[in-house]
Amino acid sequence: MQTTCSRSTPQSRRRAREAGRGFAVVADEVRNLAHRIHQLATQMQQMIEELQVGERLGSVTQRIGEIDGMNLSVAAATEEQTTVIESLNVDINEINLLN
């Protein structure tokens, strides 16, 4: 006749194995989730870096637009100065003709 202790030992071992398998499954899932979270964090970091590059390019484009506007202002001022100089040359020539 088996004692209660000897009968419960195989059952305890079976339960322990089942619990161990369950723990292993949970541990695998936790590892998989940790790996996936790491991948997502890396992707997010890359996206942030790409956005920052895009913002810098946008800023550069804006600055180029500002410089272009300044160039147009300089060109307009140069044209005005050329017109004034030509007018002065005409006036100087007329003065010279009077003398």
Summary of the structure (lengths in Angstrom):
residues: 99
radius of gyration: 42.5
end to end distance: 147.7
largest distance: 147.7
contacts: 188
relative contact order: 0.04
helix: 96%
strand: 0%
